[in-house]
Amino acid sequence: MACDSLEIPETPPWKLYPPAVDVSLAYFEKRQVSPDEFRLRSLELIASYPDHMKTYTDGSKADADVGCAFVQGPVTRPFALPGHASVFTSELIAINSHKALHFIEVDGDDQHLVLSDSLSSLMALQDLDSSHFIVQNILTLLTTLSRSGKQVVFCWIPSHVGISGNGAADAAARRATHASGTLTMTVPANDLCAVVSAFMLKQWQAHWDVHAANKLREIRPRLGPWASSCRRVRREEVTLCLLRIGHTYATHRYLLCGEDQPRCPRCGDRYTVRHVLIDCAHLALERMRHFGSGSLRPALCGMFGDDSSSVHDGYIFSYLDDVQFHATY
């Protein structure tokens, strides 16, 4: 399976016919409009095109399986796509010249309404300068169809509100994800980014499991995004980062100043982040006051986790202030 390369489109943008795209229903926010009202509005919009042949398109992705389909009257055409294809690509392929538009090209009717629940795909079709090769192919074919006297209107409708044609296209696209025969096609290079990222993360995790022996691995055994690292206050971000790697101003300034390694002013043990947060018995009451009764001996991985209230609610920062532990300068 090849990736796309940047190619000069067959038809320059200034010779393309702008597609007719109706996204009027998108101005209503789905969370503020009931499904019944959305369904009625959708049916009214569809009915406003009485002389147009209706075609419903949809794409679907389930884990590593991707499919798309279009439905026109009694005709249903599902297609299984390469597993690396994105949902956006599957939606465009459902519209593309090999699918719905190809069917429209040989159809006897001159007026067609293509209905899709993919707003991003329809918005992409409005960009005549798009470098996406599937969008280029669609715009080129639409121009050809317009020159031959065919009128194609694209319309966005919401999903899962009871539109029968949309439901049929969605079901067919889902069935296509489990089909054995996969359509041979060129996949946009951007679709491979997620695959490459997942592979690199897997390789990194394998190396981390075997070779990494440091303070950070103790609190972060599984690699991935660390959402709690993003704080509104920059000083809290820096403090949290230093605590997680175990290198703070209070525990490591001696390396810069040529001093002896510091000792805990309360018990005399080696002064470390772990000692202050977990081990020091003299701080047990402070820990209980800030972190709760179940945190007399907390685990570092739990204390710094994304779902930890210590980080999320800022308890760890107030605790450090109260025990006078200075993570930064």
Wavefront OBJ file of the C-alpha trace (Angstrom):
o trace
v 0.000 0.000 0.000
v 1.540 3.244 -1.126
v 1.261 6.699 0.370
v 0.300 9.703 -1.646
v 2.863 12.149 -2.943
v 2.287 15.787 -3.740
v 0.978 15.875 -7.279
v -0.172 18.648 -9.549
v -3.939 18.209 -10.026
v -5.157 17.455 -13.516
v -7.501 20.447 -13.397
v -6.077 23.700 -11.975
v -8.101 25.261 -9.139
v -9.226 28.243 -11.228
v -10.944 25.881 -13.691
v -12.834 23.914 -11.035
v -16.537 24.440 -10.484
v -17.250 25.302 -6.821
v -19.401 22.485 -5.419
v -22.842 23.189 -4.017
v -22.598 22.379 -0.293
v -25.515 22.856 2.091
v -24.431 22.789 5.753
v -27.313 24.876 7.096
v -28.212 22.237 9.713
v -24.729 22.495 11.212
v -25.625 25.874 12.684
v -27.802 24.062 15.230
v -25.810 22.620 18.120
v -26.661 18.976 18.612
v -26.588 19.185 22.400
v -29.172 21.966 22.324
v -31.568 20.359 19.831
v -33.460 17.164 20.566
v -33.038 14.196 18.180
v -36.711 14.467 17.183
v -36.340 18.124 16.234
v -33.123 17.406 14.344
v -34.873 14.605 12.499
v -37.751 16.883 11.480
v -35.378 19.610 10.336
v -33.389 17.048 8.341
v -36.498 15.662 6.670
v -37.630 19.195 5.797
v -34.251 19.941 4.238
v -34.261 16.735 2.234
v -37.818 17.440 1.084
v -36.688 20.835 -0.221
v -34.880 18.931 -2.986
v -37.879 17.008 -4.404
v -36.438 16.456 -7.877
v -33.020 15.221 -6.736
v -31.982 11.576 -6.525
v -30.861 10.979 -2.931
v -27.559 9.262 -2.149
v -26.384 8.646 1.425
v -22.698 8.118 2.193
v -20.868 7.119 5.360
v -17.522 5.868 6.630
v -16.682 3.766 9.659
v -13.582 2.698 11.589
v -13.419 -0.007 14.255
v -9.940 -0.601 15.679
v -7.852 -1.663 12.666
v -10.848 -2.184 10.346
v -12.168 0.550 8.088
v -15.095 0.615 5.713
v -17.359 2.943 3.770
v -20.618 2.705 1.889
v -23.199 4.599 -0.095
v -26.921 3.980 -0.429
v -29.041 5.167 -3.343
v -32.610 3.900 -3.257
v -32.478 0.093 -3.300
v -28.765 0.089 -4.163
v -26.237 -0.366 -1.344
v -22.494 -0.512 -1.999
v -20.143 -1.248 0.922
v -16.333 -1.201 0.576
v -13.657 -2.462 2.955
v -10.663 -0.120 3.154
v -7.072 -0.533 4.378
v -6.828 -0.522 8.155
v -4.508 2.492 8.143
v -7.151 4.745 6.587
v -8.714 7.356 8.850
v -12.438 7.989 9.291
v -12.011 11.228 7.335
v -10.490 9.287 4.442
v -13.257 6.685 4.559
v -15.887 9.426 4.375
v -14.183 10.962 1.339
v -13.751 7.576 -0.354
v -17.491 6.966 0.055
v -18.058 10.154 -1.947
v -15.121 9.745 -4.328
v -15.286 8.971 -7.997
v -14.838 5.235 -7.404
v -17.947 5.186 -5.210
v -21.028 7.440 -5.041
v -19.972 9.948 -7.692
v -19.033 7.167 -10.098
v -22.511 5.742 -9.630
v -23.989 9.195 -10.245
v -21.841 9.602 -13.368
v -23.511 6.638 -15.099
v -26.961 7.246 -13.609
v -29.731 8.532 -15.855
v -30.871 11.303 -13.512
v -29.361 14.770 -13.846
v -30.091 16.097 -10.352
v -28.534 14.445 -7.323
v -28.406 15.132 -3.601
v -25.514 13.535 -1.700
v -26.206 13.390 2.037
v -23.388 12.864 4.531
v -23.029 13.154 8.297
v -19.344 14.066 7.935
v -19.172 17.839 8.259
v -15.374 17.852 7.924
v -15.564 16.093 4.555
v -18.112 18.517 3.138
v -16.159 21.501 4.435
v -13.025 20.090 2.775
v -14.816 20.048 -0.581
v -15.237 23.815 -0.371
v -11.468 24.321 -0.564
v -10.622 24.443 -4.268
v -6.915 24.785 -3.408
v -6.853 21.618 -1.295
v -3.695 19.499 -1.587
v -5.567 16.365 -0.450
v -5.516 14.093 -3.479
v -8.934 12.529 -2.758
v -10.512 15.974 -2.462
v -8.790 16.930 -5.720
v -10.247 13.853 -7.428
v -13.738 14.636 -6.152
v -13.585 18.277 -7.270
v -12.270 17.265 -10.681
v -15.073 14.758 -11.220
v -17.670 17.232 -9.964
v -16.451 19.725 -12.544
v -16.743 17.049 -15.235
v -20.260 16.169 -14.085
v -21.281 19.842 -14.082
v -20.005 20.303 -17.609
v -22.031 17.282 -18.712
v -25.206 18.815 -17.320
v -25.466 16.952 -14.020
v -26.197 18.904 -10.830
v -24.801 17.488 -7.589
v -25.637 19.091 -4.250
v -23.946 17.993 -1.032
v -25.880 18.264 2.186
v -24.887 17.675 5.801
v -27.328 15.833 8.036
v -26.801 14.782 11.668
v -26.147 11.140 12.446
v -28.286 8.846 14.581
v -31.472 10.901 14.517
v -33.627 8.411 12.628
v -32.972 9.231 8.962
v -33.452 5.861 7.283
v -31.026 6.401 4.415
v -28.295 7.615 6.751
v -28.894 4.663 9.065
v -28.640 2.236 6.145
v -25.360 3.789 4.975
v -23.970 3.667 8.517
v -24.932 -0.010 8.915
v -23.404 -0.887 5.536
v -20.170 0.940 6.378
v -19.954 -0.940 9.687
v -20.477 -4.254 7.908
v -17.734 -3.333 5.473
v -15.225 -3.050 8.344
v -15.577 -6.827 8.835
v -15.402 -7.739 5.150
v -12.559 -9.991 4.012
v -11.730 -8.280 0.722
v -9.995 -4.923 1.133
v -10.076 -2.280 -1.554
v -6.629 -1.597 -2.985
v -6.034 2.119 -2.794
v -3.526 4.833 -2.045
v -3.690 6.012 1.553
v -2.988 9.665 2.394
v 0.335 10.039 4.174
v -1.306 11.788 7.136
v -3.312 8.634 7.849
v -0.082 6.808 8.667
v 0.919 9.228 11.414
v -1.181 7.402 14.018
v 0.269 4.049 12.946
v 3.836 5.307 13.128
v 3.199 6.946 16.516
v 1.717 3.725 17.919
v 4.682 1.702 16.644
v 7.217 4.127 18.110
v 5.409 4.176 21.442
v 5.413 0.375 21.518
v 9.165 0.273 20.827
v 9.815 2.951 23.430
v 7.715 1.091 26.009
v 9.667 -2.128 25.393
v 12.945 -0.286 25.952
v 11.512 1.476 29.006
v 10.417 -1.822 30.567
v 13.811 -3.468 30.175
v 16.475 -0.774 30.342
v 15.056 2.178 32.247
v 15.994 2.171 35.917
v 15.312 5.625 37.280
v 12.996 7.566 39.537
v 10.670 8.508 36.715
v 9.948 4.897 35.723
v 8.758 4.186 39.262
v 5.990 6.741 38.945
v 5.414 6.330 35.195
v 5.608 2.620 34.295
v 3.366 3.057 31.236
v 4.348 5.671 28.676
v 1.881 8.030 27.067
v 0.466 11.541 27.298
v 0.604 13.037 30.785
v -2.382 15.370 30.815
v -1.887 16.474 34.410
v 1.457 18.023 33.453
v -0.401 20.945 31.877
v -1.181 23.483 34.589
v -2.574 26.983 34.380
v 0.248 28.263 36.569
v 3.708 27.905 35.044
v 5.410 27.559 38.430
v 3.204 24.551 39.235
v 4.191 22.906 35.934
v 7.877 23.348 36.713
v 7.437 22.127 40.287
v 5.529 19.047 39.151
v 8.162 18.203 36.541
v 11.002 18.500 39.061
v 9.172 16.380 41.611
v 8.533 13.637 39.059
v 12.160 13.359 37.968
v 13.299 13.639 41.583
v 15.640 16.580 40.968
v 14.629 19.714 42.890
v 16.360 22.794 44.203
v 16.020 21.589 47.792
v 17.528 18.145 47.142
v 20.166 18.881 44.485
v 21.383 22.452 44.922
v 24.373 21.029 46.792
v 25.782 19.778 43.478
v 25.947 23.349 42.194
v 27.202 24.875 45.415
v 29.826 22.262 46.287
v 28.120 21.427 49.566
v 27.421 18.148 51.357
v 24.293 16.255 50.424
v 21.442 17.645 52.515
v 19.751 15.755 55.312
v 16.147 15.965 56.422
v 15.933 18.704 59.078
v 13.352 16.634 60.952
v 14.841 13.130 61.115
v 18.326 13.390 59.596
v 17.695 10.906 56.745
v 18.803 11.592 53.179
v 16.764 14.464 51.775
v 14.871 13.272 48.673
v 11.524 13.893 47.049
v 10.368 10.432 48.069
v 11.426 11.064 51.667
v 9.438 14.287 51.888
v 6.332 12.936 50.162
v 6.245 9.408 51.588
v 8.952 8.221 53.978
v 9.456 10.890 56.644
v 7.509 9.816 59.737
v 7.597 13.348 61.151
v 5.447 14.544 58.240
v 2.769 11.856 58.586
v 0.209 14.215 60.104
v 0.852 16.837 57.433
v 0.376 14.211 54.719
v -2.868 13.054 56.298
v -4.112 16.634 56.550
v -3.417 17.405 52.893
v -3.945 14.039 51.181
v -6.454 12.305 53.442
v -6.359 9.481 55.966
v -5.512 6.868 53.329
v -2.247 8.540 52.357
v 0.016 7.898 55.333
v 2.160 5.758 53.006
v 1.061 6.701 49.472
v 2.689 5.314 46.327
v 4.549 7.751 44.114
v 2.878 6.428 40.957
v -0.553 7.033 42.498
v 0.342 10.437 43.869
v 1.526 11.721 40.473
v -1.048 9.952 38.264
v -3.383 11.846 35.943
v -6.358 10.840 38.073
v -4.670 11.813 41.331
v -6.504 14.455 43.336
v -3.146 15.434 44.825
v -2.168 16.906 41.465
v -5.581 17.678 40.004
v -6.760 19.682 43.014
v -3.342 21.091 43.874
v -3.013 19.434 47.305
v 0.597 18.525 46.628
v 1.565 22.178 46.146
v -0.062 23.338 49.368
v 1.619 20.432 51.174
v 5.057 21.483 49.909
v 4.397 25.052 51.005
v 3.402 23.969 54.501
v 6.453 21.700 54.998
v 8.702 24.391 53.464
v 10.063 22.190 50.715
v 11.380 24.334 47.842
v 11.285 22.472 44.553
v 12.345 25.529 42.516
v 14.712 28.405 43.131
l 1 2 3 4 5 6 7 8 9 10 11 12 13 14 15 16 17 18 19 20 21 22 23 24 25 26 27 28 29 30 31 32 33 34 35 36 37 38 39 40 41 42 43 44 45 46 47 48 49 50 51 52 53 54 55 56 57 58 59 60 61 62 63 64 65 66 67 68 69 70 71 72 73 74 75 76 77 78 79 80 81 82 83 84 85 86 87 88 89 90 91 92 93 94 95 96 97 98 99 100 101 102 103 104 105 106 107 108 109 110 111 112 113 114 115 116 117 118 119 120 121 122 123 124 125 126 127 128 129 130 131 132 133 134 135 136 137 138 139 140 141 142 143 144 145 146 147 148 149 150 151 152 153 154 155 156 157 158 159 160 161 162 163 164 165 166 167 168 169 170 171 172 173 174 175 176 177 178 179 180 181 182 183 184 185 186 187 188 189 190 191 192 193 194 195 196 197 198 199 200 201 202 203 204 205 206 207 208 209 210 211 212 213 214 215 216 217 218 219 220 221 222 223 224 225 226 227 228 229 230 231 232 233 234 235 236 237 238 239 240 241 242 243 244 245 246 247 248 249 250 251 252 253 254 255 256 257 258 259 260 261 262 263 264 265 266 267 268 269 270 271 272 273 274 275 276 277 278 279 280 281 282 283 284 285 286 287 288 289 290 291 292 293 294 295 296 297 298 299 300 301 302 303 304 305 306 307 308 309 310 311 312 313 314 315 316 317 318 319 320 321 322 323 324 325 326 327 328 329
